Amino acid sequence: MKKVFISRQQTQASVFRKALTDKGFEVHGESLIEISAAPFSSFPEVDWIFFYSKNGVKHFFEQLENPLSLPPKFATIGPGTADYMEEHFAHPSFVGDGHAENTAKLFLEKAKGGKVLFPRAKTSERSVQKWLGNGVTAIDLVVYENSPKKDFELPDFDCLVFTSPMNATTYFTKKKYRENQQVVAIGNATASTLNDLGIKNVIIADKPTEPSLVAAILKIK
């Protein structure tokens, strides 16, 4: 039985966990990042609000005093964030494909020349904003902070699945990479971080979704 680690909490009903356990894998899900809200009191009037992550959505909406004052247009970097947002808070008018460059190109077709608020983590790489360049007026709003977990213990795994650069970096502060381990990244930024850590044979999921991560694992020989 192959043991798989994913740097994301998993419930019994999680798509990733269920798909792999049905195939005979043992799955351990645990985030290696600690999240805390970063209080904010106001932000300027904008045309769009663009979210990078579920945490951005959560910590933005939960701190709002007057949701009715928001603009009618919301955007998300990918379908996972969009699904979470629609389930709990509001309907997005734009959903990217999870890849910063392509998402920025598509979003620019709708938002060019407008003012866009980006609720984000304090340590965000601002990947979409970089690709948007001067096409929009980008306004940053830090709504949460993420920091590496310091106290965690993990056994050894056959396959490692990382869902963010910080999760990858944190894992290897305590664990060593073994040559026979298979490593999967949710996207290019995470893969780049893994490469910088000396791990070269990284498999990148086709899309930043749990079904795509499962598909990447099942392709491994």
WOMO-V858786 format. One record per helix or strand of 3 or more residues. SS is the DSSP state (~ for helix, > for strand). FROM is the first residue (numbers start at 1). TO is the last residue. If there is no record, write none. Layout:
<<SS:FROM:TO> <SS:FROM:TO>>
//
This chain:
<<>:3:6> <~:15:21> <>:26:29> <>:33:37> <>:48:51> <~:54:61> <~:67:69> <>:73:76> <~:79:88> <~:100:111> <>:115:121> <~:127:132> <>:137:148> <>:159:162> <~:165:174> <>:182:185> <~:188:196> <>:202:204> <~:210:219>>
//
